[in-house]
Amino acid sequence: MKILRYGYFGEVLKVRIFDEDFCSIRRTYQKEEFFFFGKKIGVRNLPSSFTQSSILNSVMSRRNDEILKKIHSKGSQIIKRDDVDRESPVGCSTGKNKIILLMTDHLFIVGGAETRIVRTAELLEDLKFIPVILSQHNNHPPSQKFFNLTLDYRDPNLSSIISSWIERGLIHGIEFHIKNPRVLYDLPLFDWKNKIVLGVQIHNVFSLTDRLQQQLDHCRYIVSSQSDFVPKSSIVRNWIEYLPPPH
């Protein structure tokens, strides 16, 4: 028996036995449908957790928009998070700042993915980009020194929220830091690929379905942090920066 999980919407789960579809679940923006050997056997309303995520995001989106607008308004300057929080004047002018969204799911107190995300953000800052971390939950103090946005990815309007940022020029690129690929199935990467730069860092090993491969093909580059199971990927091993022993 093989259990396949996809995004939050569309076909979200499929159970296969001996290469035959045994049962599946499909989720629209209003309901869930249950199938047994390809025949619909039941329907129920969308779980309340999805409705709650939409309500949460309607609140968080206002905060997220305010942060992005303030960053964008200072786009010709080198800025830090405190500059936006305090509305204080900033120094050093440069015309090279672009906002790169580092999109992940949950960040925990410790972890290899968390370390790599922080290092990626630091390298982006060195190149005069402005890294902004988007997550569902961030409990990782070192990454909180950067700009942080919060959204619940179970919201049916998630892609519309991010598309609005793109259309308004509030972000210039997205790098997906994927520990769980679920959200990738629900995002219109094909529509985004000609508007902004897209990239992926994979922080886990998971089955690469045809559907996910099609989504990843829309990204300009793919980076795997653990293995080369993604075609045409560059391999970035887990790094521990070397510190010379004290004399």
C-alpha positions as CSV (number, residue, x, y, z in Angstrom):
1,M,0.0,0.0,0.0
2,K,1.3,3.5,-0.9
3,I,-0.1,6.7,0.6
4,L,0.5,9.8,-1.5
5,R,-0.1,13.3,-0.1
6,Y,-0.3,16.4,-2.2
7,G,-1.3,20.0,-1.5
8,Y,-4.0,21.4,0.7
9,F,-6.4,21.7,-2.2
10,G,-7.2,19.6,-5.3
11,E,-6.4,15.9,-4.8
12,V,-4.9,16.0,-1.3
13,L,-4.5,12.3,-0.6
14,K,-4.4,9.1,-2.6
15,V,-4.1,5.5,-1.4
16,R,-2.8,2.9,-3.9
17,I,-2.7,-0.8,-3.6
18,F,-0.9,-2.9,-6.2
19,D,-0.7,0.2,-8.5
20,E,-4.5,0.6,-8.3
21,D,-6.2,3.6,-6.9
22,F,-8.0,2.4,-3.7
23,C,-9.3,5.7,-2.3
24,S,-8.7,9.4,-2.5
25,I,-9.7,12.7,-1.1
26,R,-10.2,15.9,-3.1
27,R,-10.7,19.3,-1.5
28,T,-12.2,22.3,-3.2
29,Y,-12.5,25.8,-1.6
30,Q,-15.9,24.8,-0.2
31,K,-15.9,21.1,0.5
32,E,-14.1,17.7,0.7
33,E,-15.0,14.8,-1.6
34,F,-14.2,11.2,-0.8
35,F,-13.7,8.5,-3.5
36,F,-13.5,4.7,-3.4
37,F,-12.2,3.0,-6.5
38,G,-12.8,6.2,-8.4
39,K,-16.5,6.6,-7.4
40,K,-17.6,9.4,-5.1
41,I,-18.9,8.0,-1.9
42,G,-19.3,11.1,0.3
43,V,-19.0,14.9,0.6
44,R,-18.6,17.1,3.6
45,N,-18.0,20.8,4.3
46,L,-14.5,22.2,4.4
47,P,-13.1,21.6,7.9
48,S,-13.4,24.6,10.2
49,S,-9.6,24.8,10.5
50,F,-9.5,26.1,6.9
51,T,-12.1,28.7,7.6
52,Q,-10.2,29.8,10.7
53,S,-7.0,30.1,8.7
54,S,-8.7,32.5,6.3
55,I,-9.8,34.6,9.2
56,L,-6.3,34.6,10.7
57,N,-4.7,35.5,7.4
58,S,-7.1,38.4,6.9
59,V,-5.7,39.9,10.1
60,M,-2.1,38.9,9.4
61,S,-2.3,40.2,5.8
62,R,-2.8,43.8,7.1
63,R,0.3,43.5,9.2
64,N,2.3,41.8,6.4
65,D,1.3,44.5,3.9
66,E,2.3,47.3,6.3
67,I,5.8,45.7,6.7
68,L,6.3,45.2,3.0
69,K,5.1,48.7,2.1
70,K,7.5,50.2,4.6
71,I,10.4,48.1,3.3
72,H,9.5,49.0,-0.3
73,S,9.2,52.7,0.5
74,K,12.8,52.6,1.7
75,G,13.8,50.5,-1.3
76,S,16.6,52.8,-2.4
77,Q,18.3,52.5,1.0
78,I,20.0,49.9,3.1
79,I,17.6,49.1,5.9
80,K,17.3,46.9,8.9
81,R,14.2,45.6,10.7
82,D,14.5,48.2,13.5
83,D,14.5,51.0,10.9
84,V,11.0,49.9,9.9
85,D,9.8,49.3,13.4
86,R,11.0,52.7,14.7
87,E,10.3,54.7,11.5
88,S,13.8,56.1,12.1
89,P,16.0,57.6,9.3
90,V,18.5,55.4,7.8
91,G,21.9,55.9,6.2
92,C,23.9,54.5,3.3
93,S,22.1,54.8,0.0
94,T,22.2,52.1,-2.7
95,G,20.0,51.3,-5.7
96,K,20.5,47.6,-5.6
97,N,18.1,46.5,-2.8
98,K,15.5,43.9,-4.0
99,I,13.1,42.1,-1.6
100,I,13.6,38.3,-1.6
101,L,10.9,36.3,0.1
102,L,12.3,33.2,1.9
103,M,9.2,31.1,2.2
104,T,9.2,28.1,4.5
105,D,6.7,26.4,6.8
106,H,7.5,26.1,10.5
107,L,10.8,27.3,12.1
108,F,11.8,25.6,15.4
109,I,14.2,26.6,18.1
110,V,17.0,24.5,16.6
111,G,17.5,22.7,13.3
112,G,19.6,22.4,10.2
113,A,17.1,24.0,7.9
114,E,16.8,26.9,10.3
115,T,20.6,27.4,10.3
116,R,20.7,27.3,6.5
117,I,17.9,29.8,6.2
118,V,19.6,32.3,8.5
119,R,22.9,31.9,6.5
120,T,21.1,32.3,3.2
121,A,19.5,35.5,4.5
122,E,22.9,36.8,5.7
123,L,24.4,36.1,2.3
124,L,21.5,37.9,0.6
125,E,22.1,40.9,2.8
126,D,25.8,40.9,1.9
127,L,24.7,41.1,-1.8
128,K,22.4,44.1,-0.9
129,F,19.2,42.2,-1.2
130,I,16.5,42.4,1.6
131,P,15.6,39.0,2.9
132,V,12.1,38.6,4.3
133,I,11.1,35.3,5.9
134,L,7.5,34.0,5.4
135,S,6.5,31.2,7.7
136,Q,3.4,29.7,9.4
137,H,5.2,29.9,12.7
138,N,8.6,31.1,13.8
139,N,10.1,29.9,17.1
140,H,13.7,30.3,16.0
141,P,15.3,33.4,17.6
142,P,18.3,33.9,15.2
143,S,15.9,34.2,12.2
144,Q,13.8,36.8,14.0
145,K,16.5,39.4,13.4
146,F,15.3,39.6,9.8
147,F,11.9,40.9,8.6
148,N,9.3,38.2,9.3
149,L,5.8,37.7,7.8
150,T,3.3,35.1,9.0
151,L,0.5,33.3,7.0
152,D,-1.4,30.1,7.4
153,Y,-0.9,28.0,4.3
154,R,-4.3,26.3,4.6
155,D,-6.0,29.4,3.5
156,P,-7.7,29.0,0.0
157,N,-6.6,32.6,-0.7
158,L,-2.9,32.1,0.0
159,S,-1.8,32.3,-3.7
160,S,-4.0,35.4,-4.2
161,I,-2.3,37.1,-1.2
162,I,1.2,36.4,-2.5
163,S,0.2,37.3,-6.1
164,S,-1.0,40.6,-4.8
165,W,2.5,41.3,-3.4
166,I,4.0,40.4,-6.8
167,E,1.6,42.5,-8.8
168,R,2.3,45.5,-6.6
169,G,6.0,45.1,-6.9
170,L,6.4,44.5,-3.1
171,I,8.6,41.4,-3.6
172,H,11.1,40.7,-6.4
173,G,11.8,37.0,-5.9
174,I,10.8,34.0,-3.8
175,E,13.1,31.2,-2.6
176,F,11.2,28.3,-1.2
177,H,12.9,26.6,1.7
178,I,11.0,23.3,1.6
179,K,10.8,20.9,4.5
180,N,7.4,19.8,3.4
181,P,6.5,20.3,-0.3
182,R,2.8,20.5,0.3
183,V,2.3,24.2,-0.3
184,L,4.1,24.1,-3.7
185,Y,1.2,22.2,-5.2
186,D,-1.2,25.0,-4.5
187,L,0.9,27.9,-5.9
188,P,0.7,29.2,-9.5
189,L,4.4,29.0,-10.2
190,F,3.7,29.0,-13.9
191,D,2.1,32.5,-13.6
192,W,4.8,33.8,-11.4
193,K,7.9,32.6,-13.2
194,N,7.9,35.4,-15.8
195,K,7.3,38.1,-13.2
196,I,9.8,37.3,-10.4
197,V,12.8,35.1,-9.9
198,L,11.9,31.7,-8.2
199,G,14.2,29.4,-6.4
200,V,14.1,26.3,-4.2
201,Q,16.2,25.0,-1.4
202,I,15.1,21.5,-0.3
203,H,15.7,20.6,3.3
204,N,14.2,17.2,3.4
205,V,14.0,14.0,1.2
206,F,10.5,13.3,-0.2
207,S,9.0,11.6,-3.1
208,L,9.1,13.7,-6.3
209,T,5.7,13.2,-8.0
210,D,5.2,14.2,-11.6
211,R,3.0,17.0,-10.5
212,L,5.6,18.4,-8.1
213,Q,8.3,18.0,-10.8
214,Q,6.1,20.1,-13.1
215,Q,5.9,22.8,-10.4
216,L,9.7,22.8,-9.7
217,D,10.4,23.0,-13.5
218,H,8.9,26.6,-13.3
219,C,11.7,27.7,-10.9
220,R,14.8,29.3,-12.4
221,Y,17.1,27.2,-10.2
222,I,16.8,24.3,-7.8
223,V,19.2,23.7,-4.9
224,S,19.1,20.5,-2.9
225,S,20.7,20.6,0.5
226,Q,20.8,16.8,1.0
227,S,20.7,14.8,-2.2
228,D,20.6,15.0,-5.9
229,F,17.1,13.5,-6.4
230,V,15.9,16.7,-8.1
231,P,17.1,16.8,-11.8
232,K,19.5,19.6,-12.7
233,S,20.0,20.5,-9.0
234,S,23.1,21.9,-7.3
235,I,24.1,20.2,-4.1
236,V,24.7,22.3,-1.0
237,R,25.8,20.1,1.9
238,N,24.8,21.0,5.5
239,W,27.5,23.4,6.6
240,I,29.1,24.1,9.9
241,E,31.3,27.1,9.7
242,Y,34.9,26.4,10.9
243,L,36.2,28.4,13.8
244,P,39.9,28.1,14.6
245,P,40.6,26.8,18.1
246,P,41.5,29.6,20.7
247,H,45.2,30.1,21.2
